[in-house]
Amino acid sequence: MITFIDRCRDQFGVEFICRTLRAAGVVFLTSRGYRAAKSRVASARARRDVQLVEVIRTVHADNYSVYGVLKMHHALRRAGHQVGREQTRRLMHQAGVRGVQRAQKVFTTRPDPAATTPADLVKRDFTATQPNSLWVVDITYVRTWQGFAYTAFVTDACTRMIKGWHVAASMRTEELPLQAFNHAVWQQNTDLSGLTHHSDHGSNYLSLAYTDRLVELGVTPSVGAVGDSYDNALAESVNASYKTELIYRRRPWRTVEQVELATLEYVWWYNNQRLHEALDYHTPAEYEATLTGASQVRETADPALAPT
């Protein structure tokens, strides 16, 4: 009610507003009570809320303005602020920020019915105990003023880290998914024999050039069912996050190059700063460092430097 009077006092005056509301039985508040409330020193909780609201706005903006209550709660606690989940919800409402919601999936890969496909070795179980034991891959698209841009991701099922990626104006195997896979291989710079590579039935991933590269590295291919997104759910989830957290929020996109630069920044944030629920609200870099004993945060290298 104090806020309502503050908003209308210049137009009607405090005395008139209080008298009218009291006569209507809406609230019992005298002009004297209003002035006493305005002169009262703010409580410690109110002052802390003001500070936390600004912190929330900063954290939200620093994370692509996508965090909902749960991730914001964990982000605040990681930053040293002792807040509860419902308190976080209330303060986010005061700050005028909210999480984003994912859109429906649009299929981009085209199956080749004549192709001989490998078996499904994953069977919707995307758990892995060590990095570089299971990679999932997929392609998504971005509308630009120049036409479509296509983005391919390679994601580690254990750490949820995006190991490799590539953006191109074509979905041709040599220009898109193979470039993303080679980027991942180059970044790992280790023996990948024993790695399982899981994809959908897209002809890009079943092409001779792509499968020959897998054989060359001793990687075992695995392919999910045709038209069933659950068989490649982890890769679909990465695509959905990318579209929701970056692409939809910054459109329209003018050029493929603009999408590529933004994706470079997004992947770094995704790997090194974004909190993942599946990792107990740690980042992929932190989780991988815990498993491997690494002491440094990973840097996302320029894919243009990766070998072809």
Sequence and secondary structure as in RCSB ss.txt:
>XXXX:A:sequence
MITFIDRCRDQFGVEFICRTLRAAGVVFLTSRGYRAAKSRVASARARRDVQLVEVIRTVHADNYSVYGVLKMHHA
LRRAGHQVGREQTRRLMHQAGVRGVQRAQKVFTTRPDPAATTPADLVKRDFTATQPNSLWVVDITYVRTWQGFAY
TAFVTDACTRMIKGWHVAASMRTEELPLQAFNHAVWQQNTDLSGLTHHSDHGSNYLSLAYTDRLVELGVTPSVGA
VGDSYDNALAESVNASYKTELIYRRRPWRTVEQVELATLEYVWWYNNQRLHEALDYHTPAEYEATLTGASQVRET
ADPALAPT
>XXXX:A:secstr
 HHHHHHHHHHH HHHHHHHHHHTTS    HHHHHHHHHS   HHHHHHHHHHHHHHHHHHHTTT   HHHHHHH
HHHTT    HHHHHHHHHHHT              B TTS     SSTT    SSTTSEEEEEEEEEEETTEEEE
EEEEEETTT  EEEEEEES   TTTTHHHHHHHHHHHH S  TT EEEE SBTTTTSHHHHHHHHHHT EEEE  
TT GGGGHHHHHHHHHHIIIIIHHH  B  HHHHHHHHHHHHHHHHHT  BGGGTSB HHHHHHHHH   S    
  GGGS  
